[in-house]
Amino acid sequence: MTKRIVIKNGTITGFADDIETLGIKVKNAKQKRVSIIVPQNDILRWLFTQVRAHVSDSSLVASMSRMVPCKWVAVIDGNESAPFNSRHAAIEYEKQIIYKQGKLHRPIESVNEAKHN
């Protein structure tokens, strides 16, 4: 999937992993979650949310919690997606829906896309 960010008036809007992948250094970052990816299984979901509530996103424990081999769902605006076999697939779905909803502004066109329009 294409990585898309918007930089407007000194504010960067996009998914944190996309911004990091592009090598952009951000100071004074404020993160706002617009959705969440969680295990479909109720017990695993409870454990996942309990662990994540008590550790940093960048911790080893958080990293390990994202690797649980289970079905994953995207919860966007209280609506739960169909289950995915991998967390990565759920994240890709989540990004597509959020971009379609316009929650991260309009995506920036790449140079090639702009030339073809």
BELDA-V637454 format. One record per residue. N is the residue number from 1. D_FIRST is the distance of its C-alpha to the first C-alpha in Angstrom with 1 decimal. Layout:
BEGIN
n: <N	N>
d_first: <D_FIRST	D_FIRST>
END
This chain:
BEGIN
n: <1	2	3	4	5	6	7	8	9	10	11	12	13	14	15	16	17	18	19	20	21	22	23	24	25	26	27	28	29	30	31	32	33	34	35	36	37	38	39	40	41	42	43	44	45	46	47	48	49	50	51	52	53	54	55	56	57	58	59	60	61	62	63	64	65	66	67	68	69	70	71	72	73	74	75	76	77	78	79	80	81	82	83	84	85	86	87	88	89	90	91	92	93	94	95	96	97	98	99	100	101	102	103	104	105	106	107	108	109	110	111	112	113	114	115	116	117>
d_first: <0.0	3.8	6.4	9.2	12.8	16.1	19.3	22.4	25.9	25.1	22.8	19.2	17.1	13.6	12.5	14.7	12.5	10.3	13.8	15.3	12.8	13.7	17.3	18.5	21.7	22.5	26.1	27.3	24.0	24.2	21.6	21.5	19.9	18.9	18.2	18.6	17.5	20.7	22.4	23.6	27.0	29.4	31.0	27.9	26.5	29.7	29.8	26.2	27.0	30.3	29.0	26.3	28.9	31.0	28.8	26.6	22.8	23.1	26.0	26.2	27.1	24.0	21.9	23.9	23.6	19.8	20.5	22.9	22.6	22.6	20.9	18.8	18.5	16.8	19.7	19.0	22.3	24.3	22.6	21.4	18.7	19.5	19.4	16.6	17.7	15.6	14.8	11.3	10.8	12.6	10.6	7.3	9.9	11.6	9.1	8.9	12.6	13.4	11.9	13.8	16.8	16.8	17.4	15.7	17.3	15.8	12.7	13.9	13.7	13.1	16.4	15.6	14.6	17.8	19.9	19.2	20.2>
END
